[in-house]
Amino acid sequence: MSEIDRLLAGHCPDGVEVMRLGEIGTLVRGRRFTKADMVEAGIPCIHYGEIYTEYGVSARTTVSYVREDLHNQLRYAQPGDVIVAGVGETVEDVGKAVAWLGEGEVAIHDDSFLFRSELDPTYVSYYFRTSAFHAEKKRHVARAKMKRLSSGGLSRVTIPVPPFEVQREIVRILDKMTELHAELQAELQAELQARAVQNAFYWNYLLTPGDDWRRTAIGVIADVFDGPHATPRKTDDGPWYLSISSLRNGRVMLEESAHLSVEQLGAWTRRVAPQPGDTLFSYETRLGQAAYWDRDEPAALGRRMGLLRPKESEVFPRFLTLAYLGPEFQALIRKKAVRGATVERIPIADMASWPISIPPIDKQKRIVSILDKFDDLLTDISTGLPAEIEARRKQYEYYRDKLLTFEERVA
């Protein structure tokens, strides 16, 4: 038997009473202050938006302050109060709460409430994060552009009221769980960052020209093509329409790409149509981005897009993409970019004469093999670690909700 089970058996063997918030405490709306009233030092304050962006379950210090001369115009939460967001962009944001455990009073915004009761404030704040609270709360949320929860609606939401000893034990357990969850998340994020740093190191090391590299020109190893200078009418399906949004760190992101109709394809590939092995790149805005096209299917380039078609006797196609993204050629792009009135651009007509360094083809293939393996590993980690973090978050929320669910006392 757990400590909570022992306490429940001793203090409330017939179940836990469930009460409306308005029956066990008072709800008081804050008073208005604006972002313009905030200063670097002054009266500690909590803006409603900070409750779901800056704070956790409880707080002892604030991240914001308002001017001292507003003191008599403001409304204050006292230590032990729970501060509740009354407005938010989503239903989930509305009703988020932070228990104020600081030593002094704190000014609260008029789009938030203070809830004052004899309950443990951190227990209340944890309960306000449960699925049970959310399911009941959302029935009282006004669904305008900004979601709103009135004090009257909030006062009708219920909360289990176990003995104070049980509340404190639940808070102790959840505080420990929250700490462990935060530590695990930080460790997973650190692992992802470490792998990204490792990947960047090998990328720069392997793509930095060595003694066996030769200096040549883009036009010697590839043909340069300019895409269309307009945008087609996009469709829900059909051939791919590849824009600068499609390019991300050497990969074509089809989920960021659009389509055009089969009937339009001929007109939009009159200049050039992407072929497997081409390097696609942006020559206006997002300079430096490029991606390897390896799909044998109809596609058209978008506005501000160009491609390099490798001469395979001179360069391994995949290596051309990596060389484009390598440190030497990226520095050249920054140097050669033309800075116009609104955007930077590559003078694509001159690009064939740009210098580029490449090693022998057999070494090009080895470099591609190594860097693609690193890239695949980083991609797997980048996908797997966020999935692991999300799974741990759901596990944490499950046990939190379970811990805050009681057998209700029947009157």
N, C-alpha and C positions, 0 to 999 in steps of 0.2 A: 504494500500500500504506500502510495506517495504521500508526501507531507500535505499536499493539497487535499487528497482524498481523506486523510486523517482529520484535517481541520473541518472539512465539509461534514464528515460523519459526526464529529463532535458538536458542531455549532448549528448545522441545518440539515439534519437527517431526512427531513421531509421535502428537501429541495430548496432552491434559491429563489427569493422573491424578485420579480421583474417589475420595474416601475418606469413611469414616464420621467424624462429629464425634468419637466416642469414640476413634478411632484416632489423631487428630492433636492432641487437646487434652483437657483435663479439665473436667468440669461439676461445680460445687459449689453446693448449695442455700444460700440466705441464712438468716437467723435472724429470728424473729418480733419485730415491733414493731407497735404499733397507732396509729390516728389520734390517740388520747389522748396518745401519747408524743411527738408532733410539737410543735415549738416554733418561734419565729420565728428563733432563732439557736442553733446547737449543732453537732452532728455532721452533716455532709452525708449525706443518705440519698436513696434512690430506692425508692419504693413500687411494687409490681408494676403497679398500675392507671395510674400515671403514664407508664409506658413507651409505652402506646398512646394516651394523652390529652395529655401535656405535652411529650414529647420527639420529636425527629426521629431521623435516622440516628446522630448522635453528639452528645455533650454535654461541656462543659468545666466547667460549674457545675450545681448542683442547684436545684430549686425548693422543696425541703423539707429540714427538719433534725429530728433527734431529740435527746432530752435527753443531756447529757454524762455523767450518772451511769450510763447504759446501755452505756458504751463496751466493757466487758469481756464483755458478753452478746451483742454483735452480730457479724456476719460481714461482711467487707469485700471489695469489688472494688478491684483496683489499676489504675493507669493502663495502658491497653492491653487490659483485659478487656472482654468483651462481656456486657452484662446482658440476660437473656432473661426475658420474662413467661411464667410457668408456668401461670397461671390467667387466665381471661377469660370474659366473657359470650357471646362468639362464637368460633367456630373461627378466624376471621381474627385476632382479638386475641391468641390464644395463640401464643407463638413470636415475637411482635414483639420487636425487640431495639434496644438503643442501645449504641454503642461509647463507653466511658468514656475520655475524653481529658484529664480534669482532672489537676491537678498532684499531688493527694493521693488517699488512699483514700476510698471512699464506702460507707456501710452499705447492704446490700440486704435486701429483705423476704424472708421464707421462702416466699412464693409466686413467687419468681423464682430464677434460676440465674445464676452467672457462668460464662462460657466462656473458658478461658485457653488460648492456643495461640501458635504462632509466626507465624500468619497476620496480615495487616494487619487490625486490629479493625474498621475502617470498611468494608473489603471484605466481611467476614463479615456485618456489619449490613446492608449493601446486599443481599447474597445472601439474607438472611432475609426480604426483602420480595418476592422473585421468585415467579412462579407455579409454577416448578419446586419450590422449597422448600415452598411451601404445599401442593402436591399430595402431596408425600412426607410432610410433617409431619402432615397431617390423619389419616393412617392410624394414628397413635399417640395421637390425642387422645381422652380419655375423654369421652363425650357425656352427662354429667349436666347438671343445671340450670346449674352453673358448669362450663365446659369446662376440662379439666386435661391437662397434658402432663408426664409424668414425666421425670426425668433419664435413665432407662434408655431410654425411647422416643426422646428427643431425641438420645441418643448414637448411635442407629442410623440417623439421617438423614444423607444424604450431602451433600458439598459439593465442587465442582471446586477443585483445588489447583494453580493456575498458578504460575509463578515469581513471586517477590516483586516483581520489577520490573513484571510485568504487573498484579499486584494494585494497586500504587501508581498505575499509569497509568489503570486503570479507575476508581479512586477519584477521581483528578484530573478525569476526564471527567464522572463522575456528580455530583461536587460542583458543577461548573460548570452542568450540566444542571439540577440541583436549584435552584441559585440563580436561573437564568433562569426556571424554572417558577414559583418563588415570586414573582419580580418581576412576571411576566405576570399571575398570579392577583391580586396586589395592585392592579395597574393596572385590571383588569377590575372588581374590586370597587369601586374608587374611582370608576370611570365610572358604575356603577350607583347609588352613593350620591349622586353629583353630580346625576344625572337626578332622583332622588327629591327632593332639596332644591329643585331647579328647579321640579318639579311642585308641591311644597307651597307655594312662593312664589306662583306664579300662582293656585293654588287659593284661598289666603287673600286675595290681591289682588282677584281677580274676584268673590269672594263677600262682600267687605266692603261694606256698604251705602254708596251714594253719594248725591249730592244729588237724583237723579231717582228714587230708591227711595221707595216708600210704606210706611208702617207700618200693618199690619193685624193680624188674628188668625187663628190656624190654622183656626178654625171657619168663617171667611169664605171661605177658599180651598180647603178640603178637609173631607171628612167623616172623623171619627175612629172607628175600629172596634177593638174588643177581641177577641182570639182566644179559643179555649177555655181553660179553667183546669185541664185535665188532659192526659194523654198517651195517644194511641191505641196499640193493639197494632201494632207495626211489621211490615211484610212485606217480602219480597225484591223485589217489583215492584208496580206499580199506581200510582195517583195520588201526586203528590209530597206529602211531609209536611215542611214547612219550619219548622225550629227556629232558635233563636238561633245555633246553629253554622253555619247556612246563610249568615249575613250577614258580609261582609268588605269593608270599604272601598267601599261603594256597589254591590257586586256580589252576586248570589245564587250561592253556590258549591254547585252541585248535587251535586258529589262529596262534600260534607259533609252532604248531606240524606238523608232516609230516604223510605220509602214506607208507605202504608196501603192496605188493600183497597178495592175499588170499593164493597163493601157498607157499609163504615164511612164513606165519604165524606160522605154526606148528614148523618149525625149530627155530623160534625166541621166542617161548613161551615154549620151552622144559623145561627150568628152572622154569618159573613161568609165569602165565598170570594174568594181573590185574583183580580184581573182585570188584564189588561195596562194599564200606566200607574200602578199602585198603588206607593206607597212602603211597604215592609215595615220594621218597626223592633222593637227589643227594649225592653220597658218594665220589665224586671227583670233584673239582672246584665247585663254587657256593655253598659251604658248608653251611648248615643251611636251605636251601630252601626245602620245602616240600609242598605237595598238597593232597587234599582229592579226591579220585576217586569215583564218584557216578554214573557212566554210565554203563549200562548193554549192552555192545557191544564189539566186538572183538578189542583187542589192544595188543601191545607188548611194553616192556620196551626197551629203548635205552641203549647205552653204558654209564657206570658211573651212572646207575640208580639202585636203590633198592626199596623194598617195605616192609612195616610192615602189616601183616594180623592180625587184632585184634581177641583176644579170647573174645567173647562178654559176657561171664560170668564174665569177669574181668574188661572190659573197654568198654565204649560206643565208637563205631568206630570213629565218628566225633571228640570226645574229644581227641582221641589219636593224631590226626593231630594237634589240638590246643596245646596239651601238648608238642609235638615235637617242635612247634614254640614258646613255652613259654620261659620266661627268664631263668628258671633253666636249662632246657635241652639244650638251645642254649649255655649257659656258659659251659656245659659239652662237647658239640661238640668242642668248641674252645680249651678246655683243652685236649681232647683226640685226636684231629686231628694230623695226622702224616705229618710232613712237609718234602716232598721229594725235589728232585732237581728242579722240574718244577712246580708241583701243590701240594696243600694240599689234603689229603684224609682221609676218615673215615675208620679205620680197621674193615670192615664189619663182618669179622669172629668173632670178639670180642664183637660185638654190643649187643648180647643177654644178656650179663652179665652186661651191663651198668645200673646204678640205675636210677629210675624215680619215681616221686611222683604223686599220683593220689588221689582224694577224693572219697567218696562213689558214686555209679553210679547215684543215683537220683540227686546229686549235679553236677555231670559231665553233665547231661542233661540240668540242669538249666543254667550252665555256657555256654554251647554250644548255647542255645537259646538266651541268652543275647548278646554274642559276635557276633553271626551271624546277629542279628538285627543291631548292630552297624556297622558291616561290610557291610551289604546291604545298610544302610543309607549312609555310606561313599562312596560306589560304585556309588550310585545314584547321590550324590553330585559331585563326581569326573567326572561323565559323564555329568551331567546337567550343572554344572558351566562352563566348557569349551565350551559347546554348547551355553550357554547364552553369554559368552564373544565373541564367533564367530558371533552370531546373532547381537550383538551390534556393532561389527566391520563392518559388512556388512551394517548395518543401517547408521553408520557414513560415510562410503565410498559412499553410495547412496546420502546422503545429500551434501557431499563434491562435488561429480560430478555434481549434480543438480545445486549447487551454482556456479559452474564454467562452466556452459553451457549457451550460449547466442544465441539470434537470430542474425544470421550473416547479416551484411550489404551487400546488393547487389549493385555492382558497376553500 
